[in-house]
């Protein structure tokens, strides 16, 4: 997760003034992917023996263990966020921060990731700046507050 974040930050810091269109898509996707990888790593590390319903191609929704190959191959970021929300005591050092961070995660998923991942265009540098700012804040909050 951190190597993807480092790549995004390197490209951002060294080349942003010349970037537009496809170049912005690349760096934005690196930021978004870093949250996905970090979240999956934390979920698999903290609650490997918890089960959650995951949609599996050709078999529909099934309950699978987080440590299973089925989870690794089929779970979504939404599945991970649900696990975090439903198992706050396992994930958060400070229960007082859990609600705010879960809300921030949900908003980020809706407004940044789902709005721009798997899209062909990041409209402008202002959008890229916003995604970067919100993604870095979310990662910082997750790192500082997760076990």
GUFIDREN-422122 format. One record per residue (C-alpha): residue number from 0; x, y, z. Coordinates in steps of 0.2 Angstrom, whole numbers, plus 2048, in hexadecimal, padded with zeros to 3 digits. Last residue first. Layout:
GUFIDREN-422122
[NUM, [X, Y, Z]]
...
***
This chain:
GUFIDREN-422122
[146, [7E8, 7FB, 84E]]
[145, [7E0, 808, 844]]
[144, [7E0, 81A, 849]]
[143, [7F0, 823, 843]]
[142, [7F1, 818, 833]]
[141, [7DF, 81A, 82F]]
[140, [7DF, 82D, 832]]
[139, [7EE, 82F, 827]]
[138, [7E7, 825, 819]]
[137, [7D7, 82F, 81A]]
[136, [7E0, 840, 81A]]
[135, [7EB, 83A, 80B]]
[134, [7DC, 835, 802]]
[133, [7D3, 845, 805]]
[132, [7E1, 850, 7FF]]
[131, [7E5, 845, 7F0]]
[130, [7D3, 844, 7EA]]
[129, [7D2, 857, 7EC]]
[128, [7E2, 85B, 7E3]]
[127, [7DD, 84F, 7D5]]
[126, [7CC, 858, 7D3]]
[125, [7D4, 869, 7D3]]
[124, [7E0, 862, 7C6]]
[123, [7D2, 85F, 7BA]]
[122, [7C5, 853, 7B3]]
[121, [7CC, 843, 7B9]]
[120, [7C7, 838, 7AA]]
[119, [7C6, 826, 7A5]]
[118, [7BD, 820, 7B4]]
[117, [7C0, 810, 7BD]]
[116, [7C4, 819, 7CD]]
[115, [7BD, 82B, 7CD]]
[114, [7AC, 82C, 7D5]]
[113, [7AD, 81C, 7DE]]
[112, [7BE, 820, 7E6]]
[111, [7BB, 833, 7EA]]
[110, [7A9, 837, 7EF]]
[109, [7A2, 826, 7F4]]
[108, [7B1, 81D, 7FB]]
[107, [7B7, 82D, 803]]
[106, [7A6, 830, 80B]]
[105, [7A6, 81F, 812]]
[104, [7B8, 820, 818]]
[103, [7B4, 831, 820]]
[102, [7A5, 82A, 829]]
[101, [7AF, 81B, 82F]]
[100, [7BC, 827, 835]]
[99, [7B0, 832, 83F]]
[98, [7A7, 823, 847]]
[97, [7B8, 81B, 84C]]
[96, [7C0, 82A, 854]]
[95, [7B8, 827, 865]]
[94, [7BC, 815, 865]]
[93, [7CE, 818, 866]]
[92, [7DA, 80B, 860]]
[91, [7CE, 806, 852]]
[90, [7CE, 7F6, 848]]
[89, [7C7, 7E8, 853]]
[88, [7BB, 7F3, 85D]]
[87, [7B4, 7FA, 84D]]
[86, [7AF, 7E9, 847]]
[85, [79F, 7ED, 83D]]
[84, [7A6, 7FD, 835]]
[83, [7B7, 7F5, 831]]
[82, [7AE, 7E6, 829]]
[81, [7A2, 7F1, 820]]
[80, [7B1, 7FB, 81A]]
[79, [7BA, 7EB, 814]]
[78, [7AA, 7E5, 80A]]
[77, [7A9, 7F7, 802]]
[76, [7BB, 7F5, 7FD]]
[75, [7B6, 7E6, 7F3]]
[74, [7B8, 7D3, 7F7]]
[73, [7BA, 7C7, 7E9]]
[72, [7CC, 7C0, 7E7]]
[71, [7D2, 7C3, 7F9]]
[70, [7C1, 7BE, 800]]
[69, [7C0, 7AE, 7F6]]
[68, [7D3, 7AB, 7FA]]
[67, [7CE, 7AA, 80C]]
[66, [7D5, 7B4, 81B]]
[65, [7C5, 7BF, 81C]]
[64, [7BB, 7AF, 81D]]
[63, [7AD, 7AE, 811]]
[62, [79A, 7B0, 812]]
[61, [793, 7AE, 800]]
[60, [78A, 7B9, 7F4]]
[59, [787, 7B2, 7E3]]
[58, [790, 7A3, 7DC]]
[57, [794, 7A7, 7CA]]
[56, [7A0, 7B5, 7CF]]
[55, [7A2, 7B7, 7E2]]
[54, [798, 7C4, 7EB]]
[53, [79F, 7C6, 7FD]]
[52, [796, 7C3, 80D]]
[51, [7A2, 7C5, 81C]]
[50, [7AB, 7B9, 827]]
[49, [7B7, 7BE, 835]]
[48, [7C6, 7B2, 837]]
[47, [7D3, 7BE, 82F]]
[46, [7CE, 7CD, 83A]]
[45, [7DC, 7D9, 83D]]
[44, [7E9, 7D4, 82F]]
[43, [7DD, 7D0, 821]]
[42, [7D3, 7E1, 825]]
[41, [7E3, 7EA, 827]]
[40, [7EB, 7E4, 816]]
[39, [7DA, 7E7, 80D]]
[38, [7D9, 7F9, 814]]
[37, [7EB, 7FD, 80F]]
[36, [7E9, 7F6, 7FD]]
[35, [7D9, 800, 7FA]]
[34, [7E0, 810, 802]]
[33, [7EF, 80E, 7F7]]
[32, [7E4, 80B, 7E8]]
[31, [7DC, 81C, 7E9]]
[30, [7ED, 825, 7EA]]
[29, [7F3, 81B, 7DB]]
[28, [7E3, 81E, 7D1]]
[27, [7E5, 831, 7D4]]
[26, [7F7, 830, 7CD]]
[25, [7F2, 826, 7BE]]
[24, [7E2, 830, 7BA]]
[23, [7EC, 841, 7BB]]
[22, [7F8, 83B, 7AE]]
[21, [7EA, 836, 7A3]]
[20, [7E3, 847, 7A2]]
[19, [7EF, 854, 7A9]]
[18, [801, 854, 7B0]]
[17, [80F, 860, 7AD]]
[16, [80E, 869, 7BE]]
[15, [80B, 858, 7C6]]
[14, [81C, 851, 7C2]]
[13, [827, 850, 7D1]]
[12, [81C, 851, 7E0]]
[11, [80D, 848, 7D9]]
[10, [817, 83A, 7D0]]
[9, [821, 837, 7E1]]
[8, [811, 838, 7EB]]
[7, [808, 82B, 7E0]]
[6, [817, 820, 7E0]]
[5, [818, 822, 7F3]]
[4, [806, 81D, 7F5]]
[3, [808, 80E, 7EA]]
[2, [818, 809, 7F5]]
[1, [80E, 80C, 805]]
[0, [800, 800, 800]]
***
